[in-house]
């Protein structure tokens, strides 16, 4: 069942085109990894799918009753975000804002949902801690819990393991995979590590001089020479 359809997208800013001719779809339960060279438009694609900017051409359609405020987003962290002076619970709770329209106040249901996601990510013991005092891996769990307050359908993640140590990286990949396999949440994730992406993905979108979209198996067959050369 299709959730997002992207048709013949051209991405960029003003007269600067980063990518064109992008067509792909995401079905419920897919795990799509977006890979490719730096500057190929991966993050711009995510921002366009989030309606943070418009495509230069083409269109994006949400299907199967998916609304824009049901799309969870885990962005790349900036230095300012890492130093944000709020508690873990406050940050996770703010993920409910996208579903509240005009009401600025949190309900008991919102607070219960936030506590459930905090527990789901294994950070209940950190709930009252200041976010900026946490490790990088802990901060990413907080932001993922926040994103889950916005959706139970689809998550967009922009290089969620950047800057994490190997243990935190493994844990984050495993959490995301579990959300996909056991809770049915569709995943769209930018990854700079193709090998790790191939461990978890069902589909690959490769951006750059050559555009590819298809299943993981089809991607491996098409680029088999690249992988054998790298792993030799």
Helices and strands as residue ranges (DSSP letters): E 2-13, E 16-27, E 31-36, H 42-49, E 57-62, G 68-70, E 71-74, H 79-82, H 88-93, G 94-99, H 108-120, G 124-126, G 131-133, H 136-150, E 154-158, H 166-183, E 186-190, H 194-200, E 203-207, E 212-215, H 216-222, H 224-231
